[in-house]
Amino acid sequence: AEAAIDHALALVSEGADWLDIGGESTRPGSRPVSEAEERERVLPVIEGLAKRTETPISIDTRRAAVAASALAVGARIVNAVLGLRDGELASVCAEHGATLVLNHIRGEPASMQHDPVYGDVVREVRDELLAEAARAQRAGVARERIWLDPGLGFGKHPLRHNLPLLGRFDELVATGYPILVGASRKQFIGALTGAGVSERLPGSLAAAVAAVLAGARAVRAHDVAATRQAVDVACAIRSACAPELN
């Protein structure tokens, strides 16, 4: 936990505006962990960070019970990585007045990349996210506390699906909800360039800049200092060209 806290504080010093803490991998092929193990991994980190930084903390989880525990010790945001499959997750956010990030996913992390199928991926992702947002509002989450994440790499073919989501990003922005995007080190960058995971910073920056110029309100990144600089420049350009997006 102390190593994780130190790493998180280093990310803040590099320019992170919020910290996303997760205890269960959701990369393609990953397997779930027990609720007890997830709690053991994340709660000491969140509680320790909340005492040492004012930077908002999000809990990356699929479980309402874990989200409730994390919010009780200092998290302010729930990053619902599997959307609202846990029917109590939105109610927990409403009870705590927490911000809710709804991530789009098809399938389960262990198998989600096994031939995902869409007709019009952008339209379907948008519509499914809007349906989730409506569910959250019915559960009591205020509209202004809901963010949408198109879930690049979560049940998406590397090229057939992820690229249209970035290329038609304005259709997601048009929903009126703030959009968060996580392209950092994703498989589609490797499929395009042949770069290994540790060599994907240039492609990650290109995707982040493209999303910001199209109206993204936040990007999730591993390489914070480099991404911060790229995003700051992109935001300045966006502000000069399309101030209504800011």
Secondary structure, DSSP 8 states (H G I E B T S, - for coil): -HHHHHHHHHHHHHT-SSEEEESS--STT-----HHHHHHHHHHHHHHHHTT--S-EEEEES-HHHHHHHHHTT--EEEETTTT-STTHHHHHHHHT-EEEEE--SS-TTTTTSS---SSHHHHHHHHHHHHHHHHHHTT--GGGEEEE--TTSS--TTTTHHHHHHTHHHHHTTSS-BEE--TT-HHHHHHH---GGG-HHHHHHHHHHHHHTT-SEE--S-HHHHHHHHHHHHHHHHHH-GGG-
